[in-house]
Amino acid sequence: VFLSLQLFGTIVWILVASTRVPLPVLQGWVMFVAVTAWFLSIVFLSVFLFGYANRVAVNWNQADFLFHGATFVFYFGAFLLQAATTSLHHFPRKFNSTTQERILTGRDYNISIAASV
C-alpha cells in the first residue's frame, strides 16, 4: 500500500509541477498535499522498515487508519481543486482582451486531466 502511495503521489507531483500555473492558490494546495503525503508516507514506511514500530507503544493499526483516512480527505480535496482548474480550460485568460488566449493550453489541459485522475 505504501509503495502505491509513493508511486501515485510522485506521478501527481510531477504532473502538477509540469503544468503552467494559472491559479496558484488552487494548484499550490494540490502540490502541498502531494508533497506532504509523499513525505509522510516515506516517514511512515521508514518507521516499519527500520523496526521503530516495535519500540514505540502505539496502536499502529489505528495510526495507519488515521493516516490513510486523512490522506484520502486531503487528496480528494486536491482532486476537486485540480478538476476545478481543469474545467476553466475554455475561459479566456483576460476577459477584457481581444485575443483568445486560454487559461490552459491544449498540452497543459491534457496534463491537468491526468493530474486530476
Secondary structure, DSSP 8 states (H G I E B T S, - for coil): -HHHHHHHHHHHHHHHHHS--SSHHHHHHHHHHHHHHHHHHHHHHHHHHTTHHHHS---HHHHHHHHHHHHHHHHHHHHHHHHHHHHGGGSBS-TT-SS--BSS-HHHHHHHHHHH-
